[in-house]
């Protein structure tokens, strides 16, 4: 039974957090689906991930080698052909309770400085908790990532 970890961004953007989340997932031996809501944003994120420090092997969904990708960037409604064990959702991308329960982990990353994104995350939290998904809340408000009760 997987869990949902909510990451409340207040000091940085997702590009700064993703290497840590992806790195830990790959160390655990999990493949990752990195789900967004907008294809153009995923294309830009793909380019940013190649430019960052360290090597994060990944690809955009829709290519001939999707099933072999350790990290596959998808958009809502697009199947992740890489058999992920971890889902990282950005920009309010939907995550169902059934997905959470089938995965090792789902990470929901949201911008706490955006009122709409904050409300979407709260709605996702309530929906997942109502379906008995174990959920954790992580905040960077203190300058480092801390799990909040």
Buried (B, 14 or more C-beta within 10 A) or exposed (E): EBBBBBBBBEEEEBBEBBBEBBEBBBEEEBBBBBBBBBBEBBEEBBEEBEEEEEEBEBBBBEEEEBEEBBBBBBBBEBEBBBEBBBBBBBBBBBBBBEBBBBBBBBBBBBBBEBEEBBEBBEEBBEBBEEEEBEBBBBBBEEEEEEEEE
